[in-house]
């Protein structure tokens, strides 16, 4: 989904620097920052049902590969 966001110049510089240093795009960096900010607010995730499988799903703000999910599961052990 596309959105237009106006950032103050100092904030823009910080986001661009963070994106460059992490090797991520500005869009991915902003999405990660927004997701982290919302997670810090302890807002409950919205459960949705996958229309094809009927399985309950949640959004964490970014795509997650199977390898990343396995790594997160190992971290919880």
N, CA, C and O atoms as a GROMACS GRO file, in nm:
protein
  308
    1UNK      N    1   0.086  -0.117   0.000
    1UNK     CA    2   0.000   0.000   0.000
    1UNK      C    3   0.090   0.123   0.000
    1UNK      O    4   0.190   0.129   0.072
    2UNK      N    5   0.056   0.218  -0.079
    2UNK     CA    6   0.134   0.341  -0.086
    2UNK      C    7   0.073   0.449   0.002
    2UNK      O    8  -0.049   0.465   0.008
    3UNK      N    9   0.160   0.521   0.068
    3UNK     CA   10   0.121   0.636   0.150
    3UNK      C   11   0.224   0.745   0.129
    3UNK      O   12   0.341   0.717   0.104
    4UNK      N   13   0.182   0.869   0.140
    4UNK     CA   14   0.274   0.982   0.138
    4UNK      C   15   0.290   1.030   0.281
    4UNK      O   16   0.193   1.056   0.351
    5UNK      N   17   0.416   1.042   0.323
    5UNK     CA   18   0.444   1.082   0.461
    5UNK      C   19   0.535   1.204   0.456
    5UNK      O   20   0.637   1.204   0.387
    6UNK      N   21   0.500   1.308   0.530
    6UNK     CA   22   0.584   1.427   0.541
    6UNK      C   23   0.667   1.415   0.669
    6UNK      O   24   0.612   1.402   0.779
    7UNK      N   25   0.799   1.419   0.653
    7UNK     CA   26   0.889   1.412   0.768
    7UNK      C   27   0.962   1.545   0.784
    7UNK      O   28   0.993   1.612   0.685
    8UNK      N   29   0.987   1.582   0.907
    8UNK     CA   30   1.069   1.701   0.931
    8UNK      C   31   1.210   1.669   0.881
    8UNK      O   32   1.252   1.554   0.886
    9UNK      N   33   1.282   1.770   0.833
    9UNK     CA   34   1.414   1.745   0.774
    9UNK      C   35   1.509   1.664   0.864
    9UNK      O   36   1.576   1.574   0.815
   10UNK      N   37   1.514   1.695   0.991
   10UNK     CA   38   1.605   1.622   1.081
   10UNK      C   39   1.566   1.475   1.092
   10UNK      O   40   1.653   1.388   1.097
   11UNK      N   41   1.437   1.447   1.095
   11UNK     CA   42   1.390   1.309   1.101
   11UNK      C   43   1.419   1.237   0.970
   11UNK      O   44   1.458   1.120   0.970
   12UNK      N   45   1.402   1.306   0.859
   12UNK     CA   46   1.431   1.248   0.728
   12UNK      C   47   1.578   1.206   0.720
   12UNK      O   48   1.608   1.098   0.671
   13UNK      N   49   1.667   1.291   0.767
   13UNK     CA   50   1.811   1.259   0.766
   13UNK      C   51   1.838   1.132   0.847
   13UNK      O   52   1.914   1.046   0.805
   14UNK      N   53   1.775   1.122   0.964
   14UNK     CA   54   1.795   1.004   1.049
   14UNK      C   55   1.745   0.877   0.981
   14UNK      O   56   1.811   0.773   0.986
   15UNK      N   57   1.628   0.885   0.917
   15UNK     CA   58   1.571   0.767   0.849
   15UNK      C   59   1.659   0.726   0.731
   15UNK      O   60   1.687   0.608   0.712
   16UNK      N   61   1.703   0.822   0.652
   16UNK     CA   62   1.788   0.793   0.536
   16UNK      C   63   1.920   0.732   0.583
   16UNK      O   64   1.968   0.635   0.524
   17UNK      N   65   1.980   0.787   0.689
   17UNK     CA   66   2.105   0.732   0.742
   17UNK      C   67   2.086   0.589   0.792
   17UNK      O   68   2.169   0.502   0.766
   18UNK      N   69   1.977   0.565   0.863
   18UNK     CA   70   1.948   0.431   0.913
   18UNK      C   71   1.930   0.333   0.798
   18UNK      O   72   1.980   0.221   0.803
   19UNK      N   73   1.860   0.376   0.694
   19UNK     CA   74   1.839   0.289   0.577
   19UNK      C   75   1.973   0.257   0.510
   19UNK      O   76   1.999   0.141   0.476
   20UNK      N   77   2.056   0.358   0.490
   20UNK     CA   78   2.186   0.335   0.426
   20UNK      C   79   2.272   0.241   0.509
   20UNK      O   80   2.333   0.148   0.455
   21UNK      N   81   2.277   0.264   0.640
   21UNK     CA   82   2.361   0.182   0.727
   21UNK      C   83   2.313   0.039   0.739
   21UNK      O   84   2.394  -0.051   0.763
   22UNK      N   85   2.184   0.016   0.723
   22UNK     CA   86   2.130  -0.119   0.734
   22UNK      C   87   2.121  -0.190   0.600
   22UNK      O   88   2.097  -0.310   0.593
   23UNK      N   89   2.140  -0.114   0.492
   23UNK     CA   90   2.130  -0.172   0.358
   23UNK      C   91   1.986  -0.194   0.313
   23UNK      O   92   1.962  -0.263   0.214
   24UNK      N   93   1.891  -0.135   0.385
   24UNK     CA   94   1.749  -0.150   0.352
   24UNK      C   95   1.701  -0.026   0.275
   24UNK      O   96   1.767   0.078   0.274
   25UNK      N   97   1.587  -0.040   0.212
   25UNK     CA   98   1.527   0.075   0.144
   25UNK      C   99   1.466   0.169   0.248
   25UNK      O  100   1.443   0.130   0.363
   26UNK      N  101   1.441   0.290   0.208
   26UNK     CA  102   1.377   0.386   0.298
   26UNK      C  103   1.238   0.335   0.334
   26UNK      O  104   1.196   0.347   0.450
   27UNK      N  105   1.166   0.280   0.238
   27UNK     CA  106   1.033   0.228   0.263
   27UNK      C  107   1.037   0.116   0.367
   27UNK      O  108   0.957   0.115   0.461
   28UNK      N  109   1.130   0.021   0.350
   28UNK     CA  110   1.141  -0.090   0.446
   28UNK      C  111   1.182  -0.039   0.582
   28UNK      O  112   1.135  -0.089   0.685
   29UNK      N  113   1.270   0.060   0.585
   29UNK     CA  114   1.314   0.116   0.712
   29UNK      C  115   1.199   0.183   0.785
   29UNK      O  116   1.180   0.161   0.904
   30UNK      N  117   1.121   0.264   0.713
   30UNK     CA  118   1.006   0.329   0.775
   30UNK      C  119   0.903   0.226   0.822
   30UNK      O  120   0.847   0.241   0.931
   31UNK      N  121   0.879   0.123   0.742
   31UNK     CA  122   0.784   0.019   0.781
   31UNK      C  123   0.830  -0.049   0.910
   31UNK      O  124   0.749  -0.075   0.999
   32UNK      N  125   0.960  -0.078   0.920
   32UNK     CA  126   1.014  -0.140   1.040
   32UNK      C  127   1.002  -0.050   1.161
   32UNK      O  128   0.969  -0.096   1.271
   33UNK      N  129   1.029   0.078   1.142
   33UNK     CA  130   1.018   0.173   1.253
   33UNK      C  131   0.874   0.189   1.301
   33UNK      O  132   0.848   0.195   1.421
   34UNK      N  133   0.781   0.194   1.208
   34UNK     CA  134   0.640   0.205   1.244
   34UNK      C  135   0.595   0.079   1.317
   34UNK      O  136   0.526   0.087   1.419
   35UNK      N  137   0.634  -0.038   1.265
   35UNK     CA  138   0.596  -0.164   1.330
   35UNK      C  139   0.653  -0.171   1.471
   35UNK      O  140   0.584  -0.213   1.564
   36UNK      N  141   0.779  -0.130   1.487
   36UNK     CA  142   0.840  -0.131   1.620
   36UNK      C  143   0.771  -0.033   1.714
   36UNK      O  144   0.751  -0.063   1.832
   37UNK      N  145   0.736   0.083   1.662
   37UNK     CA  146   0.665   0.181   1.744
   37UNK      C  147   0.529   0.132   1.789
   37UNK      O  148   0.490   0.151   1.904
   38UNK      N  149   0.457   0.068   1.698
   38UNK     CA  150   0.326   0.014   1.735
   38UNK      C  151   0.340  -0.102   1.833
   38UNK      O  152   0.259  -0.116   1.925
   39UNK      N  153   0.443  -0.185   1.814
   39UNK     CA  154   0.465  -0.296   1.907
   39UNK      C  155   0.499  -0.243   2.046
   39UNK      O  156   0.460  -0.303   2.147
   40UNK      N  157   0.571  -0.133   2.052
   40UNK     CA  158   0.608  -0.074   2.181
   40UNK      C  159   0.485  -0.021   2.254
   40UNK      O  160   0.487  -0.009   2.377
   41UNK      N  161   0.382   0.011   2.181
   41UNK     CA  162   0.258   0.061   2.243
   41UNK      C  163   0.173  -0.054   2.298
   41UNK      O  164   0.070  -0.030   2.361
   42UNK      N  165   0.217  -0.177   2.274
   42UNK     CA  166   0.144  -0.296   2.319
   42UNK      C  167   0.003  -0.304   2.263
   42UNK      O  168  -0.090  -0.348   2.331
   43UNK      N  169  -0.013  -0.262   2.139
   43UNK     CA  170  -0.143  -0.275   2.074
   43UNK      C  171  -0.162  -0.420   2.033
   43UNK      O  172  -0.070  -0.480   1.976
   44UNK      N  173  -0.277  -0.477   2.059
   44UNK     CA  174  -0.296  -0.618   2.022
   44UNK      C  175  -0.298  -0.633   1.870
   44UNK      O  176  -0.356  -0.550   1.800
   45UNK      N  177  -0.235  -0.739   1.819
   45UNK     CA  178  -0.239  -0.761   1.674
   45UNK      C  179  -0.379  -0.799   1.630
   45UNK      O  180  -0.456  -0.856   1.707
   46UNK      N  181  -0.410  -0.766   1.507
   46UNK     CA  182  -0.541  -0.802   1.451
   46UNK      C  183  -0.532  -0.939   1.388
   46UNK      O  184  -0.449  -0.964   1.301
   47UNK      N  185  -0.617  -1.028   1.433
   47UNK     CA  186  -0.624  -1.162   1.375
   47UNK      C  187  -0.713  -1.159   1.252
   47UNK      O  188  -0.820  -1.099   1.252
   48UNK      N  189  -0.665  -1.223   1.147
   48UNK     CA  190  -0.743  -1.236   1.025
   48UNK      C  191  -0.742  -1.381   0.983
   48UNK      O  192  -0.650  -1.456   1.019
   49UNK      N  193  -0.841  -1.422   0.908
   49UNK     CA  194  -0.846  -1.557   0.854
   49UNK      C  195  -0.799  -1.555   0.710
   49UNK      O  196  -0.845  -1.474   0.630
   50UNK      N  197  -0.706  -1.643   0.678
   50UNK     CA  198  -0.662  -1.656   0.540
   50UNK      C  199  -0.780  -1.704   0.458
   50UNK      O  200  -0.841  -1.805   0.492
   51UNK      N  201  -0.815  -1.633   0.349
   51UNK     CA  202  -0.934  -1.671   0.272
   51UNK      C  203  -0.923  -1.809   0.206
   51UNK      O  204  -1.025  -1.874   0.184
   52UNK      N  205  -0.802  -1.853   0.174
   52UNK     CA  206  -0.785  -1.983   0.109
   52UNK      C  207  -0.784  -2.099   0.208
   52UNK      O  208  -0.850  -2.201   0.187
   53UNK      N  209  -0.710  -2.082   0.318
   53UNK     CA  210  -0.692  -2.195   0.411
   53UNK      C  211  -0.782  -2.187   0.533
   53UNK      O  212  -0.810  -2.289   0.596
   54UNK      N  213  -0.829  -2.067   0.568
   54UNK     CA  214  -0.909  -2.050   0.688
   54UNK      C  215  -0.826  -2.041   0.815
   54UNK      O  216  -0.881  -2.028   0.924
   55UNK      N  217  -0.693  -2.047   0.802
   55UNK     CA  218  -0.603  -2.040   0.917
   55UNK      C  219  -0.597  -1.896   0.968
   55UNK      O  220  -0.591  -1.802   0.888
   56UNK      N  221  -0.599  -1.880   1.100
   56UNK     CA  222  -0.586  -1.747   1.160
   56UNK      C  223  -0.444  -1.696   1.139
   56UNK      O  224  -0.347  -1.769   1.158
   57UNK      N  225  -0.432  -1.570   1.099
   57UNK     CA  226  -0.302  -1.509   1.075
   57UNK      C  227  -0.296  -1.374   1.145
   57UNK      O  228  -0.399  -1.314   1.175
   58UNK      N  229  -0.174  -1.329   1.172
   58UNK     CA  230  -0.153  -1.194   1.224
   58UNK      C  231  -0.049  -1.126   1.137
   58UNK      O  232   0.030  -1.192   1.070
   59UNK      N  233  -0.049  -0.994   1.139
   59UNK     CA  234   0.050  -0.917   1.067
   59UNK      C  235   0.149  -0.860   1.167
   59UNK      O  236   0.109  -0.802   1.268
   60UNK      N  237   0.279  -0.876   1.138
   60UNK     CA  238   0.382  -0.818   1.223
   60UNK      C  239   0.445  -0.696   1.156
   60UNK      O  240   0.545  -0.642   1.204
   61UNK      N  241   0.386  -0.653   1.046
   61UNK     CA  242   0.433  -0.533   0.979
   61UNK      C  243   0.533  -0.556   0.867
   61UNK      O  244   0.570  -0.462   0.797
   62UNK      N  245   0.577  -0.680   0.850
   62UNK     CA  246   0.670  -0.711   0.742
   62UNK      C  247   0.659  -0.858   0.709
   62UNK      O  248   0.616  -0.938   0.793
   63UNK      N  249   0.697  -0.894   0.587
   63UNK     CA  250   0.697  -1.036   0.552
   63UNK      C  251   0.800  -1.111   0.636
   63UNK      O  252   0.905  -1.056   0.670
   64UNK      N  253   0.771  -1.235   0.668
   64UNK     CA  254   0.861  -1.318   0.748
   64UNK      C  255   0.880  -1.450   0.675
   64UNK      O  256   0.783  -1.520   0.645
   65UNK      N  257   1.005  -1.484   0.648
   65UNK     CA  258   1.032  -1.610   0.579
   65UNK      C  259   1.021  -1.727   0.678
   65UNK      O  260   1.020  -1.707   0.799
   66UNK      N  261   1.013  -1.846   0.624
   66UNK     CA  262   1.008  -1.965   0.709
   66UNK      C  263   1.135  -1.974   0.792
   66UNK      O  264   1.129  -2.010   0.910
   67UNK      N  265   1.250  -1.943   0.732
   67UNK     CA  266   1.377  -1.948   0.805
   67UNK      C  267   1.377  -1.849   0.921
   67UNK      O  268   1.425  -1.881   1.030
   68UNK      N  269   1.324  -1.728   0.899
   68UNK     CA  270   1.317  -1.629   1.006
   68UNK      C  271   1.223  -1.675   1.116
   68UNK      O  272   1.253  -1.656   1.233
   69UNK      N  273   1.111  -1.736   1.080
   69UNK     CA  274   1.017  -1.786   1.180
   69UNK      C  275   1.082  -1.896   1.264
   69UNK      O  276   1.065  -1.899   1.386
   70UNK      N  277   1.157  -1.986   1.198
   70UNK     CA  278   1.226  -2.092   1.271
   70UNK      C  279   1.329  -2.033   1.366
   70UNK      O  280   1.343  -2.080   1.479
   71UNK      N  281   1.401  -1.930   1.322
   71UNK     CA  282   1.501  -1.865   1.407
   71UNK      C  283   1.433  -1.801   1.529
   71UNK      O  284   1.484  -1.812   1.641
   72UNK      N  285   1.322  -1.735   1.507
   72UNK     CA  286   1.248  -1.675   1.619
   72UNK      C  287   1.199  -1.782   1.715
   72UNK      O  288   1.203  -1.762   1.836
   73UNK      N  289   1.153  -1.894   1.662
   73UNK     CA  290   1.106  -2.003   1.747
   73UNK      C  291   1.220  -2.059   1.830
   73UNK      O  292   1.201  -2.092   1.947
   74UNK      N  293   1.341  -2.071   1.771
   74UNK     CA  294   1.457  -2.118   1.846
   74UNK      C  295   1.493  -2.022   1.957
   74UNK      O  296   1.532  -2.064   2.066
   75UNK      N  297   1.480  -1.889   1.930
   75UNK     CA  298   1.510  -1.788   2.031
   75UNK      C  299   1.418  -1.800   2.152
   75UNK      O  300   1.458  -1.764   2.263
   76UNK      N  301   1.297  -1.848   2.132
   76UNK     CA  302   1.201  -1.861   2.242
   76UNK      C  303   1.227  -1.982   2.329
   76UNK      O  304   1.178  -1.989   2.442
   77UNK      N  305   1.304  -2.080   2.280
   77UNK     CA  306   1.332  -2.202   2.357
   77UNK      C  307   1.429  -2.178   2.470
   77UNK      O  308   1.462  -2.271   2.543
   0.00000   0.00000   0.00000
